[in-house]
Amino acid sequence: MNLRHAISKPIRNVFDKIKPHVQPGEKFEMAYTTFDAIESLLFVPDHTTKSGVHIRDGIDLKRTMITVVIAMIPALLFGIWNAGHQHYLAIGEFAGVREGFLLKLLFGSIKVLPIVAVSYGVGLTIEFISVTIKKEQVNEGFLVTGMLIPLVMPVNIPLWMVAVATVFAVVIGKEAFGGTGMNILNVALTARAFLFFAYPKNMSGDDPWVASSVKDGQALVDGFTGETPLAQAVENGTNITSVSGEAIGLSDFVLGTIPGSIGETSSVAILLGASILLITGIGSWRIMLSVVLGGLTMGYIFNLLGLNAFMSVPFYYHLFMGGFMFGMVFMATDPVTAAQTNRGKYIYGFLIGLLAVMIRVFNPAYPEGMMLAILLMNVFAPLIDHYVIQGNINRRLAHG
Amino acid sequence: MAKVIKLKKGYNIVIKGKVVSEYLDIPQPATFAIKPTDFEDIAPIPKLLVNEGTKVKAGDALFYDKDRPDMLFTAPVSGEVIEIRRGDQRRITEVIIKADKQIEYKSFKKADPNGLDREKIIQYLLGSGLWQAIIQRPYGIIANPEDTPKSIFISTFDTSPLAPDKDVLVKGKGAIFQAGLDALRKLTEGKIYLNLYHDRPHAVEFEEAKGVEINYFSGPHPTGNVGVQIHHLDPIKKGEIVWHVDPLDILTIGTLFMEGKYVPERIIDFAGPGLKATGFFKTYIGACVENVVKDNLIKKKTRIISGNVLTGKTIEANGFLGYYDHLVTVIPEGDEHEFLGWLLPSYPRPSISKSFISGWLATMGLDESYNVNTNMHGEERAFVVSGQYESVLPMDLYPVHLIKSIMYKDFDQMEGLGIYEVIEEDLALCEFVCTSKIDVQEILREGLDLMRKEG
């Protein structure tokens, strides 16, 4: 208690000194929103209840959003390490998972952290400019989006593309609709989809996933492939190889020592995050559960059909390949773009799982079925809710 | 055995300073007041029948609403009108009476309500100041004597935070309570629903009531809200009207008929973490709280609420109890900056969010009690989180969508989504839990007023 007081008191004093000068009508009023954002980040405001209830629940949007960010940290840390790991695999050094840990971490940090910095830097800049123009308060939504964007990027993505995609997603995907809480499409997925269609070469194929390529003049191991297991499965079913050409299987997907978007590869890290979201109740278990069921159902149907190698991949593989798990835990559960009614959440989640696997298998040109499935269901979520709510209205009229 | 309706959704906010059995040995308040602002739909400047200096008996008329001159608002005690307090635009806020030591009662004619017809009973109630105890749903306004409700509801228990039991006053007064019920019996051709709390013992006087349908409810707040009970027993559709009456007012009604006196007794709990000593005492409607609150506050910056923390109104330290209230809650103000409070809260606070330990304790059914204050714990934001409101509302209703339909003034949607079934108190917990800190009750009242005027 006293420690908190000792730390906070001098900081509070500084804020109290600056505050009068940034009020609307004063000399530095332009800085008001920025000041307010920083102040309210450090100090929960002294606002008290005015109408209605006299006491309020301790939860607010900052705590909610930061919980999601914390839940993504395991995936981020693993992604950093894995960027290094894939790199060293490709050049034939430290092939073992336990070897060269610090070097891999260092290499990964150099590749990944700039992407995180660009995403936050660009996104928050837009956010601050837009609230200053609109004279509103900075919303916490971008805390999550800013972390999601790097985690769904390939490690080789040029930084300027991250910047462009972030601009597109925040301006067109969110602010155009009225800001956090108003957007139809998940903002981070909008960024990824933008890049996927605008710069397909940087988002699919052999090149983007492993941070080392022939262009860099590095000697790659024999049998190198930069393809993700998901892309390989299209042709080869379960005959999947690692970057260095060795056969890999389900346990490698679960662990995540495979090429892929920065945060999406490790099911273990993602499930750690999922457990944080589920324990705190901040991520919807209804959506997560129904996405799994939808994916398994479609996978099982394909297993029964078994018309090609990909269809014959055991149905549960789909959960651990590509962006399925990451999308399920962190994207499908975005409360703004998901269905909002409990009944709607089951339908929404189930269809995401179903469509993700269907798109993957039917259209190998879009191995990232999860991204498209979520975006598609984002669009349909309001419709699902509409019917659920219309059901409620009809019941009311009927018993009335 | 009547049926037990078990409700799961809801949340009991457990606050420190609950009154258990401490009787406050304090003198009766010197002053009492009737506040026109306590009544939802009367004109801001009612027609006064008294001046400063007028002597009144308990039951004498003080003022009436210009649209309904039959319906009198009467003095809860005898004494002298010492002040007529006015607020903005000459709106009358309080008619204050200095009470006599020995209360004198205006005498009404004693009568057995069973022998009276509906018109006669309505006249009795209108003329004695008891009609306003009858509230109409939809809208939560004073009932219109020209309507006939399809049913009348009585909730015998209050599940809101720190609320006292309503049984105490009824004990030993079964006959009076029954007389009040008999009077109400004449007002509807439908049922009178008397709802009891399954989770706590209750007065036998309730169970022995005749001419009513008894149902038992079980579950956390807002199970005690009559709106929730109506929803489960006899939901309101468009054009229908249900009335409800508080059991304490039924006693007053019973006393009126049996003894020919207007005796609006109340047992008031003074509760909450802002008080040094909590307790209850027996008084009348409109009592001044000064005797209890003076020298009894822990902090200087304290909020005194007539009613509970979810729906009550802020009053001054020398203010008066609201007409419909039987609880005064005292909590400290929370006008302090909390360093990183959203991340590392500096003291435990009630929450349904499992990102707090409190949320888990609540989920596990452990009633930890909290020192609450009036801090918002965050800033207002657009709706982001879903499913929260629904988790504390035990009704088949989509509160977020209802609130949104009010925001964009879509009358058909409001109607379809059930605006007739709720008033502020029913969605108060939704407002409490809201991550985005939206003023749910204020918006709902706007919607209700819109519906009444234009719907």
Interface residues (C-beta under 8 A of the other chain):
Chain A: M1 R4 I7 S8 I11 R12 S40 L42 F43 V44 P45 D46 H47 T48 T49 S51 G52 V53 H54 I55 R56 D57 G58 I59 D60 L61 K62 R63 T64 I66 T67 Q137 N139 E140 G141 G178 G179 T180 G181 M182 I279 T280 G281 I282 S284 P335 V336 A338 Q340 T341 N342 K345 D385 I389 N392 I393 R395 R396 L397 H399 G400
Chain B: I13 I15 P235 K237 K238 E240 R303 I305 V309 L310 T311 G312 T314 T329 I331 E333 G334 D335 E336 H337 E338 F339 L340 G341 W342 L343 L344 P345 S346 R349 P350 S351 I352 S353 K354 S355 F356 S358 G359 V372 N373 T374 N375 M376 H377 G378 E379 R381 A382 F383 V384 V385 S386 G387 E390 D396 L397 Y398 V400 H401 Q413 G416 L417 G418 E424 A428 E431 F432 V433 C434 T435 S436 K437 D439 V440 Q441 E442
